[in-house]
């Protein structure tokens, strides 16, 4: 009985000593539980973890006495290789019982590829916006080519019809160069734009020169073509005659359509100053669609004779305006701009003619002859002394008004400069840290303001008896 108790006590003490030894080894090595058993160098590395699992022998159950014996940690533990991340696949205890639950199959998984239908015919309805833009560009290009050719043909047709008349009245007609549009010979129109052509004529006794400007409809621009359908405008021929300085007496006269006369009286500087009144054409023997603006009635009666009245009665629908002036300075200047000197003036005769649908036919020839007749008439026209004195007096008053306006503009500019200079001086004084200097400047400014407000009085000197 005692021997049995003694053996039990010894067994318990041995187990306790073994547990104490294991605890001490675990405390010394904190990473002991992550270490793996040593693998023999003769074993080949497995390519597939499933083969390793299959080939690994089943673990035998250790006897109970093995746990009682002391564990030799130096023989059974190895140092973990941190570089090998997949070493745990070789651990047989990691996949214990895996081959029983997952059956191994040699068949490869079947991949099903769905067939996507191929669009053989593209969907053109997705490009409707691009199609519209391409159509617009093609229409614009076609309109440009057709309109440019049409305007060029009109200019060429004008030369064929009316260049002989111009050659009879002038020595030099037309220009030469690369941008010239001519009928057969070298001289012709100079192309300023696709719708604008100019031609200079010189060599006549009644004028210094004549400039013909053919302003056609912008047929090369599709937008203007569409706008012309809504609001039609005709082709125009603008004739500008440069009169000599001593070829005519000073007067201003304008015969125009009623709507155009209203616009010209507001825009042109000479008409608004010298011809403020508009009279109907019936009072001068002209059609009722025309209006007359004249500075001197004597010049109007002399210039609008029976021949001119007959021509205007027949072709008044083609005449937009006839403007004769010795003080022509163009449109009015803007009121915002300060005018310090009178504008430059010229002696000109401006004639604007509305051409027919084909760019000028047989109706242009009698109108050009009317222009040449007016040139000769202005050359021979002489006003009476009374009318000439009134015209000269009126021009003198206008010149004085310009001088007063220029003087007032100069005074205003000088006042602005003085005010700007005074403002800069005030900023400079306030920037300084001298209160005495600031006080003196304020007193000076108060005296100046007080002197400016006091009215000026004239002193009369009376001689003693």
Buried (B, 14 or more C-beta within 10 A) or exposed (E): EEEEEEEEEEEEEEEEEBEEEBEEEEEEEEEEEEBBEEEEEEEEEBEEBBEBBEEBEEEEEEEEEEEEEEBEBEEEBEEEEEEEEEBEBBBBEEBEEEEEEEEEEEEEEEEEEEEEEEEEEEEEEEEEEEEEEEEEEEEBEEBBEEBBEBBBEBBBBBBEBBBEBBBEBBEBBBBEEEEBBBBEEEBBBBBEEBBBBBBBBBEBEBBEBBBBBBBBBBBBBBEBBEBBEEEEEBBBBBBBBBBEEEBBBBBBBBBBBEEBBEEBBEEBBBBBBBBEEBBBBEEBBBBEBBBBBBBBEBBBEBBBEEEBBEBBEEBBEBBBBBBBBBBBBEEBEEEEEBBEEBBEBBBBBBBBBBBEEEBBEEBBBEBBEBBBBBBEBBBEBEBEEEBBEBBEEBBEEBEEEBEEBBEEBEEEEEEEEEEEEEEEEBEEBEEEEEEEEBEEBEEEBEEEEEEEEEEEEEEEEEEEE
